[in-house]
Amino acid sequence: MCEAVLLYPRPLARYPGRLLLLPLLPHRPPLKPLPSEIWSRIFVQALFENDQDTQPHNAHNNVRRSCLSLMLVCKGFKEVAIPLLYYSKFTAYLHSADQMWDSIRRIPYSTPGRWVQALDLSELLAELDSSAYYAVNAFLTQLFPLLPFLAKLTLYSGFLLSRRALASLTHRDGSSNIRALGGIYYDPFIYSAVATGEDPFVQLLRVCVNLELLEVTGIGLDDTDLESHFDNTENIKTPHIDAPLYLPHLRSLTLLSMPSSLLMHVLLHSPLPRLQTLSLTPYDDIPFPASLSSLFLETHGQHLRTIFLFTPKSWPTRYHSSPTTILHTSPHLRHLCLEYPLPALTITFQTPLTGVSSPFIHPLQILSIPRPSSDFWVTLERLLPFLPSLQIIRMRDVRWLRHGMTSREMREWNHRLTRRGIRLLDGDWKESRGA
């Protein structure tokens, strides 16, 4: 309800009159605020469409001035414009410094580009809308050749690098300096659908001979993919590999939501002598060659110390089974993290020279599961005699609550394991307060 407005046409009169002001038109309701995604799409279109035909230096200046102006409007505009401003400003600064460099300075590369060794774009890329895909890839295409000593690159797992950006990262000076690639999003249908030549991401790995850490997230499978995989398993052709990858220093590898791809196929047939940590999404219920996850564990499991089986949470989350022979294919494993559905792990028997079959004693020390399960306790109780080094069982998705609030299964598991000298920890690696 709006307040009444009174007019006094004769304020100095002995008996002044009062008139009530009535609006002739109804009040216009306030406009609803637009979501930040729509503002981001508007800004990207306004900032980058008009600068496509201009010089890179002028385009960066225009974008920077526009972003600074938008940041002064309101807090919402500032949150949308800041990532675009940082991309443009950082790229423009390195580009202008490279333009002023010459050989008389007697340094191999321009400053400050040669000082950049770690570049983490995960938070900035996570805030961007899909409409900024082409603009940000254009920035990265110009940025990568200016960073010859880049050793660690971290992107966002929901952002797909274009082929031009991958090519600029591959065919530049100093590609062998890369030690870590994290947050890489890999779409096998886009990267593998090249008319001529090899997968662009595989080409990048061929020049990263000193790579130590690699984190890649795929696109997973939906219901239609599952049906086609099961129906056409015999018709799937094995891709041709020109040569295996040379990654003698790779220690940690993450392949999530990737049942099969050309990248995974190349890594499967490449020697990885120093691989010790593997994070993988299990697809044991999908037969080979539609799924390479189980074969990957068998091939590279001999030297592994840590295995994380994990399915990225997305709606709806679809879990696939894990192989039951992990303890056999990874005889030197120290830490094993399982995913739903929990597999019925088995222990194989070995036959020494005496001809007497004896069980294999496994050196596993830490076992992680999502949460306590009565069905898995039967499997665990059967395996405990063959796991003398087991010290910790961790519940990955459970937290200890205050006394009296913890679930009954957690208390029972804690009581049973304590008698066996095994510590039960929660997702934060903490023990029970009552222990």
N, C-alpha and C positions, 0 to 999 in steps of 0.2 A: 504494500500500500504506500503510495507516494503522499507526501504532506501537501495540504492545501496551500495555495499561494494567494495572498490577499493584496489588492491594490488600493492605495489611498490617493485618489485624484485631487482632493482638497485638504491637504494636511493642516493648513492654518485656519480653516473655517471653524466657527463655533461648534457646529455639529458635523464633523467630517464624516463622509460616507465611506463605505468599504465595499469593494467589488471582488467577487470571487473569480479568479482566473481559471477557466476550464480549457483543457487541451482539446484542440480540434481533431488531432490524429492520435492514435494509440501509441504508447511508448514502444520504441524498438527494443526487442530483447538483446542483451549483450551477445556478441559473437563468441562461439565456442573456440577455445584454443586449439590450434592445429598440433598434431603430434610432431615430435622432433624428426621422425623419419620423413614426413612430408616437407618440412623446412629444409632438411638436408638435401632432398631431391631438387627443391627450388633453387637452393644456393649453388649446387653443382651445375645446374643448367645455366644459371645466370653468370657464373664465374668462368666457366670453361668453354662454353659454346662459342663465345665471341672472340676467344683468343687462340683458336685452332690455326689460323692462318698467319699469326704474328710470330715474331722472333721469340725464342725461348726466354731470353732475358726480359724482354718487355712483358711477355705473358706472365712471368713470375711476379714482376712488379705490380701488374694490374691486379692479380689475385691477392697479393699481400695487402694492397691498399683497400681492396673491397672487403677482405676479411677483418681488417682493423676497424673499418667503418661499421660492419655488422656487429662486432663485439661491443660497441658502445650503445647499441639500441636497447637491449635488455639481457637478462641473465640467460634466458632460453636461447637467444641467438648466439650468445657467447659460447655455450656448450657445443653448439653445432659447428660454429666457425673455427674453434680452436684447432681441431685435428687438421682441417684443410690449411690453416695458416702455418702450422708446424711443418707439414709436408712441403709446402711451397717455399717457406723461408729457408729451411735447411737445404733443399735442393738448389735454390737460387744462390745461396751463399757459397756452396761448393762449386757451382757452375761458374760464377764470376771469378772465384779464386783460380780456377783452372784456366780461364781465358787470359788471366794476367801472368800465367807461368810461362817461362822460357828457359832454354837450356843454359843461359848465362848464369843462372842461379846455382848451377852445379848440384842440384838435387834431383833424384829420379822422378819424383811426382810432386804435384802441387800441394800446398798447405792451405787449409787444414785437412783435406781429404786423406792424406797419407797417415794422419794420426788416428783416424777412426778404425778401431779394431772390433768393436761390438756394437751391433745395431738391433735394438729391440723395438719392434713396431706392433707388438701384440695388442697393447691397450688401445692404441690409436685406431688400428684396423677393426677392433671389436666394436668401436663406437660408430663406424661409418655405415651408411646405408648402401644397398646394392647399386644405387644410381652412381656412386662415386667410383665404381669398379674401373672404368676406363681412365678416369682422371688420375687415380692413384697409381695404376699400372704405368701410365705415361711418366709420372714422376720417378717411379722406381727404375724404369728403362734408362732415364737420364742419370739417375743417381748411382747405380751399381758400377759403371766404369770409372767413377771418380773416387772409389774406395779400394785401392789396390791391396791394402793390408787388412781387409776385413777378415776376421777370424771367426766371429760368431754372429749369425743372423737368425733372429727369432721373428716369425710372422704369426698370423692368427689362423687357426685351423679352419675357419669358415671363409677365408679369402683365397681365391684361386689366382695364382700368378699367370699372366698371359704368356704366350710363346715368345713375344718380343722381350718381355722382362726376363724370362729364363735365358734367352739367347744373350742378352746383355750381361747377365751374371756369369754365363758360361764362357763366352768368347771375350774375356777381358784380361788384363794383366793381373797376375796375383791370384788366379783361381785356386792354385795349390795351397794358398795360405788359409783356406777355410777349414776350421776345425769342428764347427758345430752348425747344424741346420735344424732349427726347431719350428714347430707350428706350421709345417708344410701341408697344404691341402692338395690332394692328388685325385684327379678325376680320370680314370683309365679310358673312358669313352672319348674324352677330349684330347688328352696327351697321346694316346695310342692311335688315334685316327689321323695319322699324318700320311699324306700321299706318298712322299718319298722321304728317305732318311729314317733315323731312329727316334725313339721317344725322347722329347726334349729334356725331360728330367733325368733320364738315364744318361744322356749326353753330359749333363751337369755333373753327375756322379763320376763319370770317367775322368774328369779333370780334377776332382777333389780327392787327390790321392792321399792326403793327410787327414781326412775326415775321421773324427773320433766319436761324434754323436749325431744321430739322425732320427728325427721324429716326423712321421708321415701319417696323415689321417685320410682315409678313403671315403667313399660315399655309401658303403654298406650294401645291403640287399633289401628289396621290398618283396611283397608277395608274388608279383609277376616275375621278378627275377628268379625267385626260388622255383617256380613252376618250370620256367624255361631251362634252368640249370639241371633239374632232375630229368626233364624230358630229353634234353639234347646233350647229355653227358658224353655219349659215345661219338658225337659229331664235333666236339670241341677240338680244334687243332692246336697243337703245341706251337707257340710262336718261335720263330727262328732267332737265334742269338748270334750276333757277329763274333763277340768275344766276351768272356766273363769280366766282371769289374775287378779292379785292383784297389782294394781297401784294406791294406795291412794293419792300419791303426784303429779301425772301427771297434769301439768297446761297448757302446750302448745303441740299441736299435729299437725303434717303436714303430709298429705297423698296426694301426687301429682301423676297424671297420673296413678291412680289405681282405675279402676271401680269395681273390685272384686278380692279378694284373700283370702287365708286362714288367713293371718294376719289380714286383715280388718274384716273378719267374727268373729275372736276371740275378737277383740277390740269392735265390735258391741255388743257382748253378755257379755261384762265385765263392771262392775260398774266403772265409772270414776268420782268420786264425786267432784274433784277439777278442772276439765277441764274447762278452761275459754277462751282459744284461739284455734281456729281450722282453719287450712288452708287446702282446699280441692279442687280437680278438679271436677267440676259438670258433671254428666252423667244422668240427669233427663230424657232424651229421650230414654234411654235404660232401659227396664223393669227389675224388680226384678225377679229372683235372679242374673241375669247377671250383674246388677249394684247394689251396696249397698250404693252409695253416698247419695241419697235422704233419705233412711231409716236411715242412720247414722246421718244426720242432725236432723231428727225427734226424734231419740232415745236419743242423747246426747245434744240436743239443749236447754234444760231447764235452765242450769247453764252457758251457754256461754255468754261472754261479747264481744268477737271479732270473726268475721267470715271473712276469706279471701277466696273468690272463684277465683281460678287462674288456667290457663292452661299454662304449660311450652311451650315456643315458640320453635318450631322445624319445619323444612320444610318437608312436608306441614303441617301447623298448623290446626288442626280440632277442632272446638269449638262444645260443646254440651250444651244443654239448662240447666237452673237452675230451681229449684222448686220455685213456686210463693208464697208458704206459709211460707217463712223463718221468716217473722215477727211474724207469729202465733206460729211456733214451737220453736222460741227463744224469749220468752217474755221479757228477761232481757238484750237484746242485746244493746251495746253502739256504736259499730263500725261495719259497714257492707261494705265489698268490693265486688262488683259484677263483673262478667265476661260476655263477649259476648256469645251468644246473650242476651241482657239485658232482664230480666224477667218482666212480668207485675205483680208486687207485689200486693198482696191483703191484706186487713185489715178485720179481722173477727169481728163479733158482739157477744157480751156477754149478757146473760140474768141474771140479778141479782134477788134477792128474790122478788122484786116488780113485776116481770113478764114482765117488759118493756125492749125491746132489745135496747142496746146502743153500740156504736162503742168502740173498744178497743184502749185506748190511749197508744202508744208505747214510751218507753224512749230512742229511738235511738238518738244519738248525732252527729255521723259522718257517712256520706254516701260517698263511693268512687265508681266511675265508670270509665271506660277506657277513654272516651271522650264524649263531649256533643252530644246529639242526640235529634232531634225534636220528634221522636216517644216516647222516654222515658220521655220527658218533660210532655207529657200528663199524664203518670202514676204518675210522681212526683207531679204534680199539684193536682192530685186527693188525694194523700196521705198526703200532707202538713198539712191539718187540724187535722190529727190524729198523727202528729209528732211534738208536741209543744217544745220538747227539742232539736230538730235538730238545730245545730249551724254551721256545716261545711259541704260543699260538695266539694269533691276533685276529680279532673280530673287526673287519675293515669298516663296516657300516654301522657299528654299534658304539655308544658312549656309556660309560659308567655314570649312573645317577646317584643321588644321595641315598643314604642307608634306608632300606625298606622300599625303594622305588625301582630297583633293578629287576629285570625280568627273572622269572624262575629258572629258565634254561641257562641263563648266564651264571646264576649262583650254583646250579648243579655242575656245570662244566668247570667252574672255578674250584669247586670242592673235589671233583674227581681228578683234575690235573694237578692240583697242589699235592695230593698224596703221591703222585708219580714224579714230583720234582719239576713240573713244567709250569711256567708262568702264563697266565691268561691276561692279555692286554686288549684294550679297546682300540678304536680307530685313531686315537691320539697317542697311542703307545703308552698308556697309563695303566697301572694296576688298580684293583679294587681298593677302596679306602678301608674296607674291613679286613683286607688281607694282612 
